[in-house]
Amino acid sequence: MASSKDVRAPRGTKNVTRAFFEAIEGMPATQQEAIATAALAGIRDELKSRRLKTREAAARAKAKVKARVGVKATAKKNEPAARVAKAPAAKRRTAAAGRKQAAAATPRPPRKAPAKVVTRKQPRKPVSPPAPETDSE
């Protein structure tokens, strides 16, 4: 599986490969190649059937959603599920741009300065001079 590009295999690949070869080693040497070829074909078929089942389940789920919306399940692939009138490309905006434009369009009243809170300063308490040191001896 080596190619010109160095592609990393998904996690768990090494374990599956080891298990496959350990199982092959337990078979008679004369039949190993035939067993490996048949096993790989079976694995390929199983993977194909799983992909097909997944695709069919997704198609059924999509049909249910379309049936709820009211669009025929046989609608074209490129047709939108709900017929919504889209703005021309020149008039499309991002949500942020729309909010900015809407904010700019609506005039705001001028901001008032917050009311000044007037507090009176507490009068300072007079600081008493330090007590004279006296020798008690």
Disulfide bonds with the S-S distance in Angstrom:
none
